[in-house]
Structures are given as C-alpha cells and as structure tokens.
Amino acid sequence: MVIPPLTGKRALVTGGTGGIGLETALALAGAGAEVVVAGRAKTKVDHAVAAVREAVGTAKVTGLVLDLASLASIDRAAAEVLATGQPLDLLINNAGVMAVPERRETVDGFEVTFGTNHLGHFALTGHLLPALLAAPAARVVTVSAKVARNKGATLEDPLSAVSYAGMAAYTKSKLANVVFTLELARRATGTGITAVAVHPGTSATGLQQHLPKYAQVLASALLERFVGQSPADAARPSLHAATNPGIKPGDFVVPDARGELRGAPHVAELPVAATDPDVGRRLWELSEELTRVAYSFR
C-alpha cells in the first residue's frame, strides 16, 4: 500500500510490538514519520524498535512502555510523550485484548477487556490532547472490529458487573471504540483533530492468545490462507484512516471484500448502535468519571 510522505510527522502506535500494530509502525516509519512504538513489556518494545530500524534504515523510532490496563502507566507514558514538547500528528489506538475466558480486572478495578480496549485508550487520548492540538492536522485512529456491527450489540453493563462472557465483553469494547470516535469527532469540531474508527479485517495475530490452543493453531493456519489476510494487509485500514486526504471526522474504514474480512480499505456505513449522540454522551461521561481524565479542547 502506498501512503503519502510523512516526513516531519510524529506518530504513536499502541500495541506496536507485534501483529497489525508493528506493521502499522513499519509502514509509517517507511513513509518518513517519526514513530513511537508503545507496548506493555520493555523487552518486546525494544525488539520492535530494533525491527523497525532494521527494516527501515532511516527510521526515526523510539519505544514507550505503556500498559493500557493501568491508569498510572498511561499517565506516566503520556507525560513522557508530552515532555518532548513535540506535536503528535497521528495517534493509532491499536492495542487490544479479546475473548478473555473469565472476568478479570485491571489494576484500577475495571473489567479488563473494556478497561484496556476502551477506557485505556480514552485516558491516553485525553492525556495526549495537548500534543494532538499542537499539530496542524492531527488524526486519532481507533481500531474497532466487525463485531461492533453485531445485531443486538449494546453498551449496557459495560464493565460486565452483572454477567460476563469473553466475546460479549469484546463486542462491547469494540462498539465503545466507534462510539468514542464519533463523540470525539463531535467534541473536536473546530480543532485540527480528525477522529476515525477502523475495522482491520481478519488476521491471525496475538489478539487470539486467549483462545484455546487448538483454536489458535487453526486460526493461524486458516485465516491468512483462506478467509483472512496477513497482518501487513490488515494494517491497511489504519494506514488509510491515518493518511488518506479524503478521510472525514467520524468515518469508519473497513476492508471492501465480501464480509469485510479482507480487501482494500474504504469508508463504510457506521454500526447503527454507535450513531446515537446520547449514547456517545453517556459513554463519554462514564469514561471521564472512571478514568478521572477530562478533555479540554482549548
């Protein structure tokens, strides 16, 4: 995929140590952007930075230890980014967890799937808002999933306090990613920030780590060959959302092939459940209350 030159731009990719995130970081660095690769484990972050430097000889890349399941870690990581005094042109909210078999909690007491996939990225984006506002035309790209379109998808009981099922929690978090994007687009009107959601399609990545071992092997063997795509191809919706000049606030970028499993990125209809502004307002207010992060667009 050819993307525009990004020399002079600065990008941060969460979950950038492997899979779709690493492929996104590689492509951005290859286009000339200065890239911050964020991940939970320092050893994996260091390996990813080395991989980008090896693949792109001219790469300007640094690592950032960031655990989206910890508000303290998010606060520290964001402070490190802001301390450079540089604008942030691209924020790719890519990291995520899926199908955790039993209900677990983050260090702050949130159900781990919703806490990581939505609340963690909500807090990170809010903390990084000064750097995003300092950029002439920043983009916030949040990676959702096809399950956000599921019939009956809802944000009721978002922390799964009443009942828990791994894929149900994942569906809520991915719907929340789109709702967050639309509400951010509304609130950022008049600024230089463009908020976009994406569905990357289907690819065998570390996201399947909580599936049974046999299912992981099956996914790895079948997804890319028959119904899915490589992580590099799955990164194309994020790259399109981050760099295509025709992208508008609130767009939802997905693969264009049948079933949205693979294909070239294009803008598609939003999940119906995400389009109610009142749902967006309620999620935003809940997220501010839980994370204690308040956005200021001035």
Secondary structure, 3 states (H helix, E strand, C coil): CCCCCCCCCEEEEECCCCHHHHHHHHHHHHCCCEEEEEECCHHHHHHHHHHHHHHCCCCEEEEEECCCCCHHHHHHHHHHHHHCCCCCCEEEECCCCCCCCCCCECCCCCEHHHHHHHHHHHHHHHHCHHHHHHCCCCEEEEECCHHHHCCCCCCCCCCCCCCCCHHHHHHHHHHHHHHHHHHHHHHCCCCCCEEEEECCCCECCHHHHHCCHHHHHHHHHHHHHHHCECHHHHCHHHHHHHHCCCCCCCCEEEECCHHHCCCCEEEECCCHHHCCHHHHHHHHHHHHHHHCCCCCCC
